[in-house]
Amino acid sequence: MNFYVMNTVQTINSLNPINLKEVSIQKTTMMRAQLHCLCLLTLYLTAGYGQERKFSGPLKPMTFSIFEGQEPSQVIFQFKASPPAVTFKLTGETDGIFQIQPDGLLYHNKALDRETRAVHKLQVSTLDAYGATVEGPVPITIEVKDINDNRPTFLQPNYEGSVRQNSRPGKPFMYVNATDLDDPTTPNGQLIYEIIIQLPKVNDVMYFQINNKTGAISLTLEGSRELDPIKNPSYRLVVSVKDMGGQNDHSFSDSTSVNIMVKENIWKAPEPVEIVENSTDPHPIKITQVQWNEPGAQYSLVEKEKLSTLPFSIDQEGSIYVTQPLDREEKDSYVFYAVAKDEMGKPLAFPLQIRVKVKDINDNPPTCPSAVTVFEVQENEDIGSNIGTFIGHDMDEENTANSVLEYKIVDQIPKLPKEGLFLVQTYSGVVQLAGQSLKKQDTPQYNLTIEVSDKDFKTLCHVEINVIDINDQIPIFEKSDYGNLTLAEDTAVGSTILTIRATDTDEPFTGSSKILYRIIQGDSEGHLGIDTDPQTNAGYVIIKKPLDFETVAIHNIVFQAENPEPLVSGVHYNTSSSAKFKLIVTDVNEAPQFSQRIYQAKVREDVAVGTKVGNVTAKDPENLDISYSLRDNTRGWLKIDPVTGEIFTTAPLDREAESLYRVQVMATEVGEKEKRSKLLGGGSSQSSIASFHLTLLDVNDNPPRLAKEYTGLFLCHPLHQEGTLIFEVTDDDQRSFPSPHFSYSLVSESSQNDWKVSRVNGTHAKLSTKHTNFEEGLYSVPIRISDGGRPPLEGVVSLPVTFCTCVEGHCFQPAGHQPGMPTVGMAVGILLTTFLVIGIILAVVFIRIKKNEGKDTVESAQASEAQPLRN
């Protein structure tokens, strides 16, 4: 609105906008109303209103918020003067921008700039006709609201920076900064940074990243791994900055170039360190050093393995020290880590692994493997034979001069038949027979002293050599024929049937004299076994597997006696080391044997009577005929052919009555009684039993039904909304997986007008009313249920539902006369009759008591007269 309009407003006598509706629409006042509306529209659009969002009012302290950049000559507020004030006066930080009309109209004549002044402090006073102050000065605050009218600008057109290779990802190594003159508390001044170009961009992978709020530039994980000053010594980034938080299409932006030099990483693990053990030099001793890429890092050591004390330290120059002498035999190497942190205690990079090897010195004497080392040597052993290997130990490092051992025999006891009977290899420790063969009878034991030495130490060790008897005698049986033995074929497994014995004259309780027996002929099936008594060398022949007359009736057994120790050269086992024995097996009448213990079959439950459902087979060891029969055929569903063992149905099957039908099958010998008596010595027929399991496969032969009897279903009368009842359905047939599929429908047309039925899940359905106009009473709702089987079956059930008055959620029915229940009159009559009978009984009892009392009195008098007088 121009200044002309503002002058016109002065002539409108400070019209209140509330009175606008009262303005006459007559033509004579049309111009005045149009000008007033135009002023008010200007006030509304400029958003230059105060806290109360009014455009006119009395003079009082107020604050106005006005966007910067508005067109000049904008109305802010219309103040109203109170008599005797006739005009207004404006003072304060007007900056030549704010003015007030004599009638109190406050406006600004230039566009505001928040960046020049964000808040204007003004004072408004009212004056009378003589220029005297009537009211005020009253403070008026003008807050200039920001608009996005400034572009963000980087502080530098180009940035230079550097980074070490392998620096920690996410750790800033440089910053870029931009400024924006707009209000930083609004989106106008909120800046977002972004890397838009990286040159070179190897394999399309970003090596650098920027914090979009702070402008901090750091390495990505890939950059930490891949930066190499040899491959690419420098990189150039183009970084952009946007205001409005980067979320507005009308935001301003700027960009800058960032040049980054890649420096070689000096934060590297040092070479492994060797420290001589048990050093006598003053400690601590510097052993190596690490260094971070920049000064000011704080260093520390971290253990890889938990030790009671870490014998190393590090100073703030990165120098690493060993703090005490080390013992290689206690621990031969150490691995720990050096860590560099910034002043905030955050790691600057990955820890470095420090490896320390403890170098051995010869500080341990050789040790013996045990207090006494024992070897054995057979008599008559050839000269040069190895008796054993003597191995000493040295705690010093293996495969070094400190742990190389030498062996030497320094003493032999006894020195019979001569000294120097044994020698030991200098480095291997192999002990050999050197002088001559030994005889146990001459000297059964020798004791040697062996000197074990390294380059600085010597140790004496003791060796005991026992001369053992050689196996030059064979076992000889006490007799060559153990005769005949007759056993029944059912003799128990584990029974001892015979004791055999051989002797050996070699040294007792050695491998040369111990005897092992084995059967070399007549028992190819392994029915027999022989256990040896280690004290007496007696052999016990036992039954290991059941004997079988039908397979082998006579066993011609040959025993062989041997030693576990091999015979010496030139000595061989002969007939003296073997014996024979005849075992005669007699027949026993054995029961028939089924081919399996349990027979199983499956059949549909609706098979026709007489259907073959299975077959069993048994065999008699004596080849007698077998007769089959059934036991525990409780339902009489099956029969068996006594000759063939075939099993047939004899009645309809019912899976719902029994899904797995179990019977026992008996196989009994049959044949000529004379033949059995002659062959087996008489006896009754033998029999055996097997099980037959018949699994009945389900057939859909049972219609659906209610899972239980429903007698208490009710709905409260009168109904106010649809009533619902849940009922459960079942089917005696085998349930389908995952759940039975029942469908429901109402039988009668009348029921369909009142009710509806629907499926809830596999086993439950819902009966609901279709209206609420039911009378009190009992309703029987017929429902047809189909099971969806093959073939499908359906059943009709009647669901009783009572409509009744409800009290506290329960059906209330007044008690009426029930059959067999007495009426009130009958109850009173019964009660009076009961009282009458009780009265009669009491009267009779009372009379009898009185009579007994009179009789007792007469008898007492007579008795007193009959008694003689006593002084």
Buried (B, 14 or more C-beta within 10 A) or exposed (E): BEEEBBEBBEEBEBBBBEEEEEBEEEEEEEEBBEBBBBBBEBBBEBBBBBEEEBBBBEBBEBEBBBBBBBEEBBBBBBBBBEEEBBBBBBEBBBEEBBBBBEBBBBBBBBEBBBEEBBEBEBBBBBBBEEEEEBBBBBBBBBEBBBBBBBBBBBEEEEBEBEBBBBBBBEBBBBBBBBBBBBBBEBBBBBBBBBBEEBEEEBEEEBBBBBEBEEBBBBBBEBBBEBBEBEEBEEBEBBBBBBBBBBEEEEBBBBBBBBEBEBBEBEBEBBEEBEBBBEBEEEEBEEBBBBBBBBEEBBBBBEEBEEEEEBBBEBEEEBBBBBEEBBEBBEBBEBEBBBBBBBEEEEEBBBBBEBBBBBBBBBBBBBBBBEEEBEBEBBBBBEEEEEBBEBBBBBBBBEEEEBBBBBBEBEEBEEEEEEEEBBBBBEEEBBBBBBBEBBEBEEBBEBEBBBBBBBEEBEBEBBBEBEBBBBBBBBBBBEEEEBEEBEBEBBBEEEEEBBEBBBBBEBBEEBBBBBBBBEBEEBBEEEBBBBEBEEEEBBBBBBBBEEBBBEEBBEBEBBBBBBBEBEBBEEEEBEEEBBBBBBBEBBBBBBBBBBEEEEBEBEBEBBBEEEEEBBBBBBEBBBEBEBBBBBEEBEBEBBBBEBEEBBBBBEEEBBBBEBBEBEBEBBBBBBBEEEEBEEBBEEEEBBBBBBBBBBEBBBBBBBBBBBEEEBEEBBBBBEBEEEBEBEBEBBBBBBEBEEEBEBBBBBBEEEBEEBBBBEBEEEBEBBBEBEEEEBEEEEBEBBBBBBBBBEEEBBBEBEBBBBBBEEEEEEBEEEEEEEEEEEEEEEEEEEEEEEEEEEEEEEEEEEEEEEEEEEEEEEEEEEEEEEEEEEE
